[in-house]
C-alpha cells in the first residue's frame, strides 16, 4: 500500500482521537457542611497571625526532644503507616492502568503458515507476514474510559489523604501513649514515696503498740494502709509495663532508653487557635479523603451513563506480507488494514440501568459519608475545646487541694506525735493526700492529652516532616 493511503489511515485515527472525550460526568458541587458556623460556646473568630494547627509542623508542636525522637521512629517503622503508603502505590498503579486504556495498544506481530493448494496438486502454499498490529481500541466518544480514569484518580488522591490521616492518628497515638507513660512514671514515684512514708508510720505505730502507747486498732489500720500502698505500687508497675508495650507496638521497634520520658510536669505543647468549622474542610485529611471518594462516585455515574451509547472500537494493522520468506521485506509487499466497529446494546435485561442506579446510590452513600466525616470532626473539635476551657482550671484547683492536703497531713502528724490528735486523723490525712496527688497527676495527663486531641482534631500532624 502506498504512503498516501497510509497517511489517510493515520488521519482517520487522529480524527477519532480528537472526537473522543465527551464527558457525561455530572457537574460536581461540594455539599454544604451540615454543622454550625461557630464552635459551641465560643466567641466569633478573629483574624490572627498565629499559624493554625494544620500549618504547625508536629516538630514545632511537640516540645520534648525525647518525644520527638519517639515520633520520628514511629513514622519510620510503624506498620499501619507503611501499609497506608503501599496502598497509595497500589491505587496509583490502578489509575495508571485506567489512563493507559485511553491509548491504543500496539503490538509487534509476525506470522507464517503453509497449507496444501486447493487444486489437488499436493503443492503447498506459503504466507508470511510481519508488522505492527493494534488490537481492538475503544475510541472514547462518550467519555466512558475518561470517567473511569477520573474515578481512579480520585481514589488515588483519597488514598494519599488516607495516608495523611494515618500519620495524624499515629502522631496523636504515640504522643498520648508517651504522656500516659510519663504520668505512670510520676504515679509510680509518688506511690513509692507514699509506701515509704506508710512503712515508716507502720514501724512507729508498731513500736508504740509494743509499749502500750497505741491501740491494736491503730496498728491494724496502719498495716491496712501500708498494704493498700503496696497494692497500688504493683498496679502502677503493671500499667507502666502496658504503656511501654503499647508504645513499642506504635513505634514498630524496641524503645531506646533515650526515648523514654525523663519525668517532669512542664507544659509540652503551645496553644493553637481553633479557627472556624469551615476550615476543617481544607485542613482535615479524613474530610478531604471522603470528598475524593465522593468525586470518584460522581465520576462512576458518568461511566454508567456512557454505557447506554454505542461503544466504538478500532482494529488496525500495518506491515508486509509475502508468499516467500525471502520476499517479505521487498518493495511492494507493504500494506495496512483498518477495521472500525460500533456496538450498541439492544437488550441487556436492564444491566446498564441497574449499573446507573447503583452508581447514583453510591454517590448518595458517599455524600452521607462526607457529611458524617464533617460532623465527626466538628464534634471532636468541640469536645477538645470544651476540655481546654475547663481542664486548666481543674488542674489549678487540684493543685491547690493537693497543697492543702499536704499541709493537713503535716499538721495531723505533728498533733499525733504530741498526743493532741488520734491516729485516725493521721490515717485520714494520709489517704486524702495520696488521693489528691493521684488526681492531680491524672488531671495533668488529661489536660496534656486534650491539647494533643485538639491539635489532631484541627488537622495537625498531616503536614510533611521538616527537613
C-alpha positions as CSV (number, residue, x, y, z in Angstrom):
1,X,0.0,0.0,0.0
2,X,1.4,3.4,-0.9
3,X,2.2,6.1,1.5
4,X,-0.8,8.5,0.7
5,X,-3.2,5.8,1.7
6,X,-1.2,5.1,4.9
7,X,-1.3,8.8,5.8
8,X,-5.1,8.8,5.2
9,X,-5.4,5.9,7.7
10,X,-3.4,7.8,10.2
11,X,-5.6,10.9,9.8
12,X,-8.6,8.7,10.5
13,X,-7.0,7.6,13.7
14,X,-6.2,11.2,14.7
15,X,-9.7,12.4,13.9
16,X,-11.1,9.6,16.1
17,X,-9.0,10.6,19.0
18,X,-9.9,14.2,18.6
19,X,-13.6,13.4,18.6
20,X,-13.3,11.3,21.7
21,X,-13.7,12.7,25.2
22,X,-17.4,13.8,25.5
23,X,-17.9,13.6,29.3
24,X,-21.2,12.5,30.9
25,X,-20.0,13.0,34.5
26,X,-22.5,15.2,36.5
27,X,-21.2,18.6,37.5
28,X,-19.6,18.2,40.9
29,X,-20.8,20.5,43.7
30,X,-19.4,20.2,47.2
31,X,-22.3,19.5,49.6
32,X,-22.9,22.2,52.3
33,X,-21.3,21.5,55.6
34,X,-24.0,20.2,58.0
35,X,-22.6,22.0,61.0
36,X,-22.9,25.3,62.8
37,X,-20.8,28.3,61.7
38,X,-19.2,28.7,65.1
39,X,-17.9,26.3,67.8
40,X,-20.3,25.8,70.7
41,X,-19.9,28.5,73.4
42,X,-17.1,30.3,71.5
43,X,-16.9,34.0,70.5
44,X,-16.7,34.9,66.9
45,X,-13.3,34.1,65.4
46,X,-11.0,36.9,64.7
47,X,-8.1,37.2,62.3
48,X,-4.7,36.1,63.9
49,X,-1.2,35.8,62.7
50,X,-0.7,32.6,64.7
51,X,-0.4,29.6,62.4
52,X,-3.3,27.1,62.5
53,X,-2.8,23.6,63.8
54,X,-2.7,22.2,60.2
55,X,0.1,24.7,59.4
56,X,2.0,23.9,62.6
57,X,4.5,21.0,62.0
58,X,4.5,18.4,64.7
59,X,8.2,19.0,65.4
60,X,7.2,22.6,66.4
61,X,4.1,21.5,68.3
62,X,5.9,18.8,70.4
63,X,8.3,20.5,72.8
64,X,10.1,17.4,74.3
65,X,13.2,16.1,72.5
66,X,12.6,12.5,73.7
67,X,9.0,12.6,72.5
68,X,10.1,13.9,69.1
69,X,12.6,11.0,68.8
70,X,9.8,8.5,69.5
71,X,7.5,10.1,66.9
72,X,10.3,10.1,64.3
73,X,10.9,6.4,65.0
74,X,7.2,5.6,64.7
75,X,6.9,7.5,61.3
76,X,9.8,5.4,60.0
77,X,8.8,2.0,61.4
78,X,5.0,1.8,62.1
79,X,3.4,-0.9,60.0
80,X,0.0,0.8,59.7
81,X,1.6,3.8,58.2
82,X,3.7,1.6,55.9
83,X,0.5,-0.2,54.7
84,X,-1.1,3.2,54.0
85,X,1.9,4.3,51.9
86,X,1.8,1.0,50.0
87,X,-1.9,1.4,49.4
88,X,-1.0,4.7,47.6
89,X,1.3,2.9,45.3
90,X,-1.3,0.2,44.5
91,X,-4.0,2.7,43.8
92,X,-1.6,4.8,41.7
93,X,-0.9,1.8,39.5
94,X,-4.7,1.2,39.1
95,X,-5.1,4.9,38.0
96,X,-2.2,4.5,35.5
97,X,-3.9,1.4,34.1
98,X,-7.1,3.4,33.6
99,X,-5.1,6.2,32.0
100,X,-3.5,3.7,29.6
101,X,-6.9,2.5,28.5
102,X,-7.3,5.8,26.6
103,X,-4.5,4.9,24.3
104,X,-4.2,2.1,21.7
105,X,-2.0,-0.9,22.4
106,X,0.4,-1.5,19.5
107,X,2.0,-5.0,19.2
108,X,4.7,-6.4,17.0
109,X,3.2,-9.3,15.1
110,X,4.8,-11.9,12.9
111,X,3.1,-15.0,11.4
112,X,3.7,-17.7,8.9
113,X,1.6,-20.5,7.5
114,X,1.8,-23.3,4.9
115,X,-1.1,-25.3,3.6
116,X,-1.9,-27.5,0.5
117,X,-3.3,-25.9,-2.6
118,X,-6.9,-26.5,-3.3
119,X,-6.2,-27.8,-6.9
120,X,-5.2,-31.2,-5.5
121,X,-1.7,-31.0,-6.9
122,X,-0.2,-31.6,-3.5
123,X,1.9,-28.4,-3.7
124,X,2.0,-26.1,-0.6
125,X,1.0,-22.5,-0.4
126,X,3.1,-20.3,1.9
127,X,2.1,-17.0,3.5
128,X,4.4,-14.9,5.7
129,X,3.6,-11.6,7.4
130,X,5.2,-9.1,9.8
131,X,4.3,-5.7,11.1
132,X,2.5,-3.7,13.7
133,X,-0.9,-4.7,14.9
134,X,-3.4,-2.7,17.1
135,X,-5.9,-4.8,19.0
136,X,-9.5,-3.5,19.4
137,X,-9.1,0.0,20.7
138,X,-12.1,1.7,22.1
139,X,-12.5,5.2,20.9
140,X,-13.9,7.1,23.9
141,X,-16.6,9.2,22.1
142,X,-18.9,9.3,25.2
143,X,-16.3,9.5,27.9
144,X,-16.7,6.1,29.5
145,X,-13.0,5.4,29.8
146,X,-12.3,9.0,30.8
147,X,-14.9,8.7,33.6
148,X,-13.3,5.6,34.9
149,X,-9.9,7.3,34.8
150,X,-11.3,10.3,36.8
151,X,-12.8,7.9,39.3
152,X,-9.4,6.1,39.6
153,X,-7.6,9.4,40.0
154,X,-10.0,10.5,42.8
155,X,-9.4,7.1,44.5
156,X,-5.7,7.7,44.3
157,X,-6.0,11.1,45.8
158,X,-8.2,9.6,48.5
159,X,-5.5,7.1,49.5
160,X,-3.0,9.9,49.7
161,X,-5.3,11.7,52.1
162,X,-5.8,8.4,54.0
163,X,-2.0,8.2,54.5
164,X,-2.0,11.7,55.9
165,X,-4.9,10.8,58.2
166,X,-3.0,7.7,59.3
167,X,0.1,9.9,60.0
168,X,-2.0,12.3,62.1
169,X,-3.6,9.5,64.1
170,X,-0.2,7.9,64.6
171,X,1.4,11.0,65.9
172,X,-1.5,11.6,68.3
173,X,-1.5,8.0,69.5
174,X,2.3,8.0,70.1
175,X,2.1,11.3,71.9
176,X,-0.9,10.2,74.0
177,X,0.7,6.9,75.0
178,X,4.0,8.6,75.8
179,X,2.2,11.1,78.0
180,X,0.4,8.2,79.7
181,X,3.8,6.5,80.3
182,X,5.2,9.8,81.8
183,X,2.2,10.1,84.1
184,X,2.5,6.5,85.2
185,X,6.2,7.1,85.9
186,X,5.1,10.0,88.1
187,X,2.4,8.0,89.8
188,X,4.9,5.1,90.3
189,X,7.3,7.5,92.0
190,X,4.5,9.0,94.1
191,X,3.4,5.6,95.2
192,X,6.9,4.6,96.1
193,X,7.2,7.7,98.3
194,X,3.8,7.1,99.9
195,X,4.7,3.5,100.6
196,X,8.0,4.5,102.2
197,X,6.1,7.1,104.4
198,X,3.5,4.5,105.4
199,X,6.1,1.9,106.2
200,X,7.8,4.4,108.5
201,X,4.5,5.2,110.1
202,X,3.8,1.5,110.5
203,X,7.1,0.9,112.2
204,X,6.4,3.8,114.6
205,X,2.9,2.6,115.3
206,X,4.2,-1.0,116.0
207,X,6.8,0.5,118.4
208,X,4.1,2.5,120.2
209,X,1.8,-0.6,120.2
210,X,4.5,-2.8,121.7
211,X,5.0,-0.2,124.5
212,X,1.3,0.3,125.1
213,X,1.1,3.8,123.7
214,X,-1.1,2.8,120.7
215,X,-4.1,0.6,120.3
216,X,-4.4,-2.6,118.2
217,X,-6.9,-0.6,116.1
218,X,-4.2,2.0,115.3
219,X,-1.7,-0.8,114.4
220,X,-4.1,-2.7,112.2
221,X,-5.2,0.5,110.3
222,X,-1.5,1.3,109.7
223,X,-1.0,-2.2,108.4
224,X,-4.0,-1.8,106.1
225,X,-2.9,1.5,104.7
226,X,0.6,0.1,104.0
227,X,-0.8,-3.0,102.3
228,X,-3.0,-0.7,100.2
229,X,0.1,1.3,99.1
230,X,1.9,-1.9,98.1
231,X,-1.1,-3.0,96.0
232,X,-1.2,0.4,94.3
233,X,2.5,0.1,93.6
234,X,2.0,-3.3,91.9
235,X,-0.8,-1.8,89.9
236,X,1.3,1.2,88.7
237,X,4.1,-1.1,87.7
238,X,1.7,-3.1,85.6
239,X,0.2,0.0,84.0
240,X,3.7,1.3,83.2
241,X,4.6,-2.0,81.5
242,X,1.4,-1.9,79.4
243,X,2.3,1.6,78.3
244,X,5.8,0.5,77.2
245,X,4.3,-2.4,75.3
246,X,1.7,-0.1,73.6
247,X,4.4,2.4,72.7
248,X,6.7,-0.3,71.4
249,X,3.9,-1.5,69.0
250,X,3.3,2.0,67.8
251,X,7.0,2.7,67.2
252,X,7.5,-0.6,65.5
253,X,10.8,-1.4,67.3
254,X,12.2,-1.6,70.8
255,X,12.3,1.7,72.5
256,X,15.8,3.2,73.1
257,X,16.3,4.4,76.7
258,X,16.8,8.0,75.4
259,X,13.3,8.0,74.1
260,X,11.6,7.2,77.4
261,X,10.1,10.1,79.5
262,X,12.6,11.8,81.8
263,X,10.0,13.0,84.3
264,X,8.8,16.5,85.0
265,X,5.5,18.3,84.6
266,X,6.4,21.2,82.3
267,X,4.0,22.0,79.5
268,X,4.9,20.4,76.2
269,X,2.6,22.0,73.7
270,X,1.7,25.5,72.6
271,X,-1.9,26.7,72.3
272,X,-3.4,26.6,68.8
273,X,-6.3,28.7,67.5
274,X,-9.4,26.8,66.7
275,X,-10.4,28.9,63.7
276,X,-13.8,28.3,62.0
277,X,-15.7,25.0,61.4
278,X,-15.5,25.6,57.7
279,X,-11.7,25.5,57.9
280,X,-11.9,21.8,58.6
281,X,-12.9,21.2,55.0
282,X,-9.4,22.1,53.9
283,X,-7.4,21.0,57.0
284,X,-8.6,17.6,57.9
285,X,-7.2,14.8,55.7
286,X,-10.1,12.4,56.6
287,X,-12.6,15.0,55.3
288,X,-10.6,15.5,52.1
289,X,-10.4,11.7,51.7
290,X,-14.2,11.5,52.0
291,X,-14.6,14.3,49.4
292,X,-12.3,12.5,46.9
293,X,-14.3,9.3,47.4
294,X,-17.4,11.4,46.6
295,X,-15.8,12.8,43.5
296,X,-14.9,9.2,42.4
297,X,-18.5,8.1,43.0
298,X,-19.7,11.1,40.9
299,X,-17.4,10.0,38.1
300,X,-18.7,6.5,38.2
301,X,-22.1,7.9,37.2
302,X,-20.5,9.3,34.0
303,X,-19.2,5.9,33.1
304,X,-22.6,4.3,33.8
305,X,-24.3,6.8,31.6
306,X,-21.9,6.3,28.7
307,X,-22.7,2.6,28.7
308,X,-26.1,3.4,27.1
309,X,-24.3,4.7,24.0
310,X,-22.5,2.9,21.2
311,X,-19.1,1.5,22.0
312,X,-16.8,2.3,19.0
313,X,-13.6,0.3,18.6
314,X,-10.9,0.2,16.0
315,X,-8.7,-2.6,14.9
316,X,-5.7,-1.9,12.6
317,X,-2.5,-3.3,11.4
318,X,0.3,-2.2,9.1
319,X,3.2,-4.3,7.8
320,X,4.3,-6.6,5.0
321,X,3.2,-9.9,3.6
322,X,4.7,-12.3,1.0
323,X,4.4,-15.9,-0.3
324,X,8.1,-16.3,0.2
325,X,10.1,-15.5,3.4
326,X,12.9,-14.0,1.3
327,X,10.5,-11.5,-0.3
328,X,8.9,-10.4,3.0
329,X,10.6,-7.0,3.1
330,X,10.9,-6.3,-0.6
331,X,9.2,-3.3,-2.2
332,X,5.5,-3.6,-3.0
333,X,4.8,-6.0,-0.1
334,X,3.7,-3.3,2.3
335,X,0.0,-2.7,3.3
336,X,-2.4,-2.0,6.1
337,X,-5.9,-2.9,7.3
338,X,-8.3,-0.6,9.2
339,X,-11.5,-2.1,10.7
340,X,-13.7,0.2,12.8
341,X,-16.7,-1.4,14.7
342,X,-19.7,0.1,16.5
343,X,-21.5,-1.9,19.1
344,X,-24.8,-0.7,20.6
345,X,-26.6,-2.7,23.3
346,X,-30.1,-3.6,22.2
347,X,-31.1,-5.9,25.1
348,X,-29.2,-6.5,28.4
349,X,-32.1,-7.3,30.7
350,X,-31.7,-4.0,32.5
351,X,-28.0,-4.4,33.3
352,X,-27.0,-0.8,32.2
353,X,-29.9,0.8,34.1
354,X,-29.1,-1.2,37.2
355,X,-25.4,-0.1,36.9
356,X,-26.5,3.5,36.6
357,X,-28.9,3.1,39.6
358,X,-26.0,1.6,41.6
359,X,-23.7,4.4,40.7
360,X,-26.3,7.0,41.8
361,X,-26.8,5.2,45.1
362,X,-23.1,5.0,45.5
363,X,-22.9,8.8,45.2
364,X,-25.6,9.3,47.8
365,X,-23.7,7.0,50.1
366,X,-20.5,9.0,49.5
367,X,-22.4,12.2,50.3
368,X,-23.7,10.8,53.6
369,X,-20.2,9.6,54.5
370,X,-18.7,13.0,53.6
371,X,-21.2,14.8,55.8
372,X,-20.7,12.3,58.6
373,X,-16.9,13.0,58.4
374,X,-17.6,16.7,58.8
375,X,-19.9,16.1,61.7
376,X,-17.5,13.8,63.4
377,X,-14.7,16.3,63.0
378,X,-16.9,19.1,64.4
379,X,-17.7,17.0,67.5
380,X,-14.1,16.1,68.1
381,X,-13.0,19.8,68.0
382,X,-16.0,20.9,70.1
383,X,-15.1,18.2,72.7
384,X,-11.4,19.3,72.8
385,X,-12.4,22.9,73.1
386,X,-14.7,22.1,76.0
387,X,-11.8,20.3,77.7
388,X,-9.4,23.2,77.1
389,X,-11.9,25.6,78.7
390,X,-12.2,23.6,81.9
391,X,-9.2,21.3,82.4
392,X,-6.8,24.2,83.0
393,X,-8.9,25.4,85.9
394,X,-9.3,21.9,87.2
395,X,-5.5,21.4,87.3
396,X,-5.1,24.7,89.2
397,X,-7.9,23.7,91.7
398,X,-6.5,20.2,92.3
399,X,-3.0,21.6,92.8
400,X,-4.4,23.9,95.5
401,X,-6.2,20.9,97.0
402,X,-3.0,18.8,97.0
403,X,-1.1,21.6,98.7
404,X,-3.8,21.9,101.3
405,X,-3.9,18.1,101.9
406,X,-0.1,18.1,102.3
407,X,-0.2,20.8,104.9
408,X,-3.1,19.0,106.6
409,X,-1.1,15.7,106.8
410,X,1.9,17.6,108.2
411,X,-0.3,19.2,111.0
412,X,-2.2,15.9,111.7
413,X,1.1,14.0,112.1
414,X,2.5,16.8,114.3
415,X,-0.6,16.8,116.5
416,X,-0.5,13.0,116.8
417,X,3.2,12.9,117.7
418,X,2.4,15.4,120.5
419,X,-0.6,13.4,121.8
420,X,-3.1,16.0,120.8
421,X,-4.9,14.1,118.0
422,X,-5.8,10.5,117.4
423,X,-4.1,8.2,114.8
424,X,-7.3,8.1,112.8
425,X,-6.7,11.8,111.9
426,X,-3.2,10.9,110.6
427,X,-4.5,8.0,108.5
428,X,-7.4,10.0,107.1
429,X,-4.9,12.8,106.1
430,X,-2.6,10.3,104.5
431,X,-5.4,8.8,102.4
432,X,-6.7,12.2,101.3
433,X,-3.2,13.4,100.4
434,X,-2.4,10.4,98.3
435,X,-5.8,10.6,96.5
436,X,-5.3,14.3,95.9
437,X,-1.8,13.8,94.5
438,X,-3.0,11.0,92.2
439,X,-5.9,13.1,91.0
440,X,-3.6,16.0,90.2
441,X,-1.3,13.7,88.1
442,X,-4.2,12.3,86.2
443,X,-5.8,15.7,85.5
444,X,-2.5,17.0,84.2
445,X,-2.4,14.0,81.9
446,X,-6.0,14.7,80.8
447,X,-5.0,18.3,80.1
448,X,-2.0,17.4,78.0
449,X,-3.9,14.7,76.1
450,X,-6.6,17.2,75.4
451,X,-4.1,19.5,73.8
452,X,-3.0,16.7,71.6
453,X,-6.6,15.8,70.7
454,X,-7.3,19.4,69.7
455,X,-4.2,19.5,67.6
456,X,-5.2,16.3,65.8
457,X,-8.9,17.3,65.5
458,X,-7.9,20.6,63.8
459,X,-5.8,18.6,61.2
460,X,-2.4,19.0,62.8
461,X,0.3,16.5,62.1
462,X,-0.6,15.8,58.5
463,X,1.9,18.2,57.0
464,X,5.2,16.7,55.7
465,X,8.1,16.3,58.1
466,X,10.5,19.2,58.4
467,X,13.9,18.6,56.8
